[in-house]
């Protein structure tokens, strides 16, 4: 989901998001069999080696590529990244 950044009309400078992705469900994506991740405005991902942190980043890249280039190209880009 795309978010829009709006500047507050207060005397101080503040920005607020009008929308954001709040939940991401990954099924059969890289090392994720079935995972649901609740998202907040700030998320910090920590974990042991080989626990899926980088695969989570790849999921967001896939969503970005899907929005920019369409399904066929996004899938092709995923295949190219994994080789």
VENQUIRA-V814283 format. One record per backbone hydrogen bond with DSSP energy under -1.0 kcal/mol. NH is the residue of the N-H (numbers start at 1). CO is the residue of the C=O. If there is no record, write none. Layout:
NH:CO
NH:CO
This chain:
6:16
8:14
16:6
18:4
24:37
26:35
28:33
29:32
32:29
35:26
37:24
39:22
51:48
56:52
57:53
58:54
59:55
60:56
61:57
62:58
63:59
64:60
65:61
66:62
67:63
68:64
69:65
70:66
74:70
75:71
76:72
77:73
78:74
79:75
80:76
81:77
82:78
